[in-house]
Amino acid sequence: MLTQQECDIVHERMHGTMVEAMQMRFLPSDDEYARCEMPITPTVRQYFGILHGGASLALAETLAGVGSLHVIGFNPDGLICGTEVSGTHLQMSDTEGKVYGRARLLHAAHSTHVWNVEILGEDGRLISAERVTNRILWQNKNNS
């Protein structure tokens, strides 16, 4: 879904943000998924070493947001806002290594997108499943 150029744009825009602090990296792909990876570092761990559930939700909302940017063609008049995020944490993560997110678009309307996001361990285990709803706020009346 995401091109290398789109990934580069997102990485540039994320300097100084929570996304940069969490070390999320967006990955190009030629399938239906928006993808990213994130290392399991002290920044995103719970006190006993596994991935924090809040970090999972932040990863899911961010990945779905980037997916929505792709869907609207990175149109600067469209502001992507997460309006609902829910998640089910299914397994504990490893205490080191990386997790991978993949988001698949379920519904795309002019101003609403709904995504399913899966967070997977390096071994492919499903750690967490999220649903994200994004609202696209159009700044230019020609897009409304």
C-alpha positions as CSV (number, residue, x, y, z in Angstrom):
1,M,0.0,0.0,0.0
2,L,2.6,2.6,1.0
3,T,5.3,3.6,-1.4
4,Q,8.8,4.3,-0.3
5,Q,8.3,8.0,-1.1
6,E,5.2,8.1,1.1
7,C,7.2,6.4,3.9
8,D,9.9,8.9,3.5
9,I,7.4,11.8,3.7
10,V,5.9,10.4,6.9
11,H,9.3,9.8,8.6
12,E,10.2,13.5,7.8
13,R,6.9,14.8,9.3
14,M,7.3,12.7,12.5
15,H,10.5,14.4,13.8
16,G,10.0,15.5,17.4
17,T,6.7,13.5,17.9
18,M,5.7,10.6,19.9
19,V,6.0,8.4,16.8
20,E,9.7,9.3,16.6
21,A,10.1,8.6,20.4
22,M,8.5,5.2,19.9
23,Q,10.9,4.6,16.9
24,M,8.0,3.5,14.5
25,R,9.2,3.0,10.9
26,F,6.7,2.7,8.1
27,L,7.4,0.1,5.5
28,P,6.6,0.1,1.8
29,S,4.5,-2.7,0.4
30,D,2.7,-3.6,-2.8
31,D,-0.3,-5.3,-1.1
32,E,-3.5,-4.1,0.6
33,Y,-1.8,-3.4,4.0
34,A,-0.2,-0.3,5.5
35,R,2.8,-1.6,7.5
36,C,5.2,-0.5,10.1
37,E,7.7,-1.9,12.6
38,M,8.6,-0.8,16.1
39,P,11.3,-2.0,18.4
40,I,10.4,-3.1,21.9
41,T,12.4,-0.6,23.9
42,P,12.1,0.7,27.4
43,T,10.0,3.6,26.0
44,V,7.2,1.3,25.0
45,R,7.4,-1.4,27.7
46,Q,5.4,-2.0,30.8
47,Y,7.3,-2.3,34.1
48,F,7.7,-6.0,33.6
49,G,9.2,-5.8,30.2
50,I,6.5,-6.5,27.6
51,L,4.9,-4.1,25.2
52,H,2.6,-1.7,26.9
53,G,-1.1,-1.8,25.7
54,G,-1.1,1.9,25.3
55,A,1.9,1.7,22.9
56,S,-0.1,-0.9,20.9
57,L,-3.0,1.5,20.6
58,A,-0.7,4.4,19.7
59,L,0.9,2.2,17.0
60,A,-2.5,1.2,15.6
61,E,-3.9,4.7,15.5
62,T,-0.8,6.1,13.9
63,L,-0.6,3.3,11.3
64,A,-4.3,3.7,10.4
65,G,-3.7,7.4,10.1
66,V,-0.9,7.0,7.7
67,G,-3.0,4.5,5.8
68,S,-5.7,7.2,5.5
69,L,-3.2,9.7,4.3
70,H,-2.4,7.2,1.5
71,V,-6.1,6.8,0.7
72,I,-6.6,10.5,0.2
73,G,-3.4,10.8,-1.8
74,F,-1.5,12.8,0.9
75,N,-3.8,15.7,0.0
76,P,-2.7,18.6,2.3
77,D,-6.3,19.7,2.6
78,G,-7.3,16.5,4.5
79,L,-6.5,16.4,8.2
80,I,-6.7,12.8,9.6
81,C,-8.0,12.5,13.1
82,G,-8.5,9.2,15.0
83,T,-12.0,9.3,16.5
84,E,-12.2,5.8,17.9
85,V,-9.6,3.2,18.8
86,S,-10.3,-0.1,20.5
87,G,-8.0,-3.0,21.0
88,T,-7.9,-6.6,22.3
89,H,-4.5,-7.7,23.7
90,L,-4.3,-11.4,23.0
91,Q,-0.8,-12.4,23.9
92,M,2.2,-11.0,25.7
93,S,5.0,-9.7,23.4
94,D,8.6,-10.7,23.7
95,T,10.7,-8.4,25.9
96,E,13.0,-7.4,23.1
97,G,13.1,-7.4,19.4
98,K,10.4,-5.8,17.3
99,V,6.6,-5.8,16.7
100,Y,5.0,-5.3,13.3
101,G,1.8,-3.5,12.5
102,R,-0.4,-4.1,9.5
103,A,-3.5,-2.2,8.8
104,R,-6.2,-3.1,6.3
105,L,-8.9,-0.7,5.2
106,L,-12.4,-2.0,5.8
107,H,-14.4,1.1,4.8
108,A,-13.5,4.3,3.0
109,A,-16.0,7.2,2.6
110,H,-15.3,10.8,1.8
111,S,-14.7,11.7,5.5
112,T,-14.6,8.4,7.4
113,H,-12.2,5.5,7.2
114,V,-12.4,2.3,9.3
115,W,-9.3,0.1,9.7
116,N,-8.5,-3.3,11.2
117,V,-5.0,-3.3,12.6
118,E,-3.0,-6.4,13.7
119,I,0.2,-6.2,15.8
120,L,2.4,-9.2,15.4
121,G,5.5,-10.4,17.0
122,E,8.7,-11.2,15.1
123,D,7.6,-14.9,15.0
124,G,4.2,-13.9,13.4
125,R,2.1,-14.4,16.6
126,L,-0.9,-12.1,16.8
127,I,-0.2,-10.0,19.9
128,S,-3.0,-7.4,19.6
129,A,-6.0,-6.7,17.3
130,E,-7.4,-3.1,17.0
131,R,-10.2,-1.3,15.2
132,V,-9.5,2.3,14.3
133,T,-12.0,4.9,12.9
134,N,-10.5,8.0,11.3
135,R,-12.3,11.2,10.4
136,I,-11.0,13.3,7.5
137,L,-11.4,17.0,8.2
138,W,-11.3,18.8,4.8
139,Q,-9.9,22.3,5.0
140,N,-10.7,23.4,1.5
141,K,-14.4,23.8,0.6
142,N,-13.8,22.2,-2.8
143,N,-13.0,18.9,-1.0
144,S,-16.0,19.0,1.4
